[in-house]
Amino acid sequence: MTNRDSLAGRVLRTGKRHLKTTLKPAARAILPAVSNVAGASQAPAVPLTAPEAWAKTKQPAAAASPSLITAVSGGGTLVPEFIGDARQNIAAGSAQLVLAASYSLRDAGASHEFVHALQGMALLEISGPEMAWGQFEQLGDDRIITLCPDEYFAAAFSQAPETAAKVLDRLLADEAHLEWTALAVLHVAQKAFARGELDSARTLTAFGLSDAAPSHTGHVRREFERLQTWFPEGARRQPIQVPAADATFGVLSYQQPDAWSRNVGDYIQTLASMGHLVRHANLKFVGDPALVGFLKDIQSQVKDERRIDGPAATVAVVETHRDSSPLQDIPKNTWMLAFGWYMHHTFGQHFNFPFHPNIRPIFVSFHVNKPAMLTPEAIAYLKEHGPVGCRDWQTVALLRAAGIPAFFSGCITTTVDTVFRRDGRDERSKTAFVDAPQTGPGDILLQTQKGMREMPFAKKLETARTWIKGYHTDYKNISTSRLHCFLPARSVGCEVDFMPKNRSDVRFGGLIDTSQAEFDAIRTGILDKVAAIIPLITSGAAKEDVYRTWAEVCAPAMAEADKFLAQAPETEVKDDDVARLVAAAAPTGVPAQHDATDVVLDHGKASAPHLPKLLHSVVEHTEGKVRVWIMEDDVPAATRAEAEAIDPRLEVVWLSAKALRDDHLIRENSSLKHRELLLALVPELLAGAKRAVFLNAATLVRGDLAKMAALPLKDRPLAARDEHRKGRQSGFALLRSISGRHGQNHRKAMEMVAVTHAAHQFDFRVFDASVFVLDLEVARKSGLARRVATLLLNYEMDFGEALNAVVGADRAVLPDDWNHSALIGENQDPSIVNWRDTEKPWGNGYGPFIRDWRSL
């Protein structure tokens, strides 16, 4: 079934003519069903595709949609079908369609709880659990929750875990879970487990594995079985027996209740880390026999030049899970090299970080992929156990912004050659393509192995060693897209062509396009730093002494990080540049002093023809004169004429972005959008004005913009509402995402990260730059135009992103009333409606206040 044929799709297509008018008879057949879920079990099966006549004509409901009448005539309901249909649309990428349909149904009189459920499901995908919970928390009917348990508990356990636990207990007592799909049972069990609601998780897991459970795939059953092993009584939670030893050392593994690795590259990292232990020739290892046997084996293969003949000691080794150590029974005073990709969450609920309290970590080759893991507790933990050696410069910049002592160490896999001695001649001749296109003769290798997950730990390590041994003995030339093929293969002497999808990926800063001298410096730096502390650890030195020595050996690298973060943009816009650009773009005959409210309209080619409607709403609701600044580019001549004739109180000032194109700064930057730069210049273009209201073209003004312009900003440059779009709420996550746009120019990506991260403390909430109030005087004093223009000229940003990168947390919060969208929630009388995040009012969809816009 296509989105167009779905029930939600048909409701959405009534946007031009509201459901109450176009499909009024059919709606009246639906509304009793969506207003009451009682009797759902008695309803006959209803196909979601109604006859074509229902979508195309105005025939009475009895003739147009007999299937709908039949469904509800015996007390049935369409609620389950509609929610299932909504779920399919969301999975197909049409969450906005479901959101629009929910508003259409609400305004046609559907049950509020039903509408909240649809909106919660859509917002979970569009915005995330915070906004979704704003809808789900209003559900009081367990029968509705039972129809969307997966989505409800994803939001509830994330935002209100105590409430989620109480609701789940109540549903289980009523045996509501008997009606759930197997996948929903699994997902709710997983989330309950992650939040420590173990009794509920056990009940759901036992049901999922019972004969009474709904049918499910083998994968779902295996996930239930695996979850069982992580309960306190499960196999993975049993006490770890550690023999008597001088020191205990954790060997990093990658098991956890949620994601678990089948990437050989992860275990190559662990193999490389073990080389830092076994190079100390007089260490004896005890513990798990298979793990100890592996350590002894690789100890015999250590290169002579890497061998260290230090004091004798006995070291107990334990498998330690990177992403789930708090769930293990870790022995006291367990030291561990902490490296790799941090970190996988647990069922979307939280990160298992900091580590288990018995772990004493030495952070080297550490990569933060998701800034969300840097909770206040995580930041404090990293500060306590620093300095933190980072695998890439992007992580250095991120941690430094959080006040964590951090430096660039590079990747630990550069040292994997420690345990690959060569006693004879190097006779390698073969070629391999590792997760890369085959461009000639050679072997095709895949670094992700299906059998890895089920292997014992020592077997996984042996697989990693066999993998690198192939590079060491067979392959002279390698092409790969994998970081943990590129670096370890180069470590053992292969000639490697590294071909990642994106050279500006946040994982790569400082690791690619390195000379042999630079590569050797990374490898030697890690070897020397770790070698300085292993003898202290194995001799039983005090924790404080180990960390003090670690800080001392890392001090030169910390100084190098200072230099990296102090770099400036390649092209810095000066005050003279701003003055020249403003002179080129400024219109003539516009008085500097005036008594009008200044409004700046941002539009694109698609929205330009619709500007008069927005202008009508501005004039209708704003007291006094209004001066509106609009870019003339892409605005049809007829539209311009219409705008100028709307009202005598309205002065339209036309700006031309094309006027900037001949400036030498612009000519040197072909990717820069002139419109974005023109917006950045507004504080200087509006010389003499004190405040300006910025609006995007997809807005409807319903309040007095003069009052909005006068809002108290408390000496902040602007007031704006929080950004609510999913994946764009964290300022540092947004900055890292932008850095990845630089593609082949990875050095520019690193520069951008250094420049922007050094300007802020971690983290700040991104604001919506489509509607805001700007204090022009504060902006001029702070050089806002120059600073925003600098980012636009150097990096792959748009105006809103550059404004966020400059302002960060230094803003006032704009009341939601002045920037209301369907993502924010209920507001019956907002001062500004903003459709940036939803169906545009000039489209065919339906949404709040779209009918008001169309009536202008």
Beta strands, then each sheet from edge to edge (+ up, - down):
strand 1: 247-253
strand 2: 283-287
strand 3: 313-321
strand 4: 334-342
strand 5: 345-346
strand 6: 350-351
strand 7: 359-368
strand 8: 388-390
strand 9: 406-408
strand 10: 430-434
strand 11: 443-445
strand 12: 475-480
strand 13: 495-498
strand 14: 597-602
strand 15: 626-631
strand 16: 650-655
strand 17: 691-696
strand 18: 699-701
strand 19: 718-722
strand 20: 767-775
strand 21: 812-813
strand 22: 832-834
sheet 1: 2+ 3+ 1+ 4+ 7+
sheet 2: 5+ 6-
sheet 3: 8+ 9+
sheet 4: 11+ 10+ 12+ 13+
sheet 5: 16+ 15+ 14+ 17+ 20- 19+ 21+
sheet 6: 18+ 22-
end
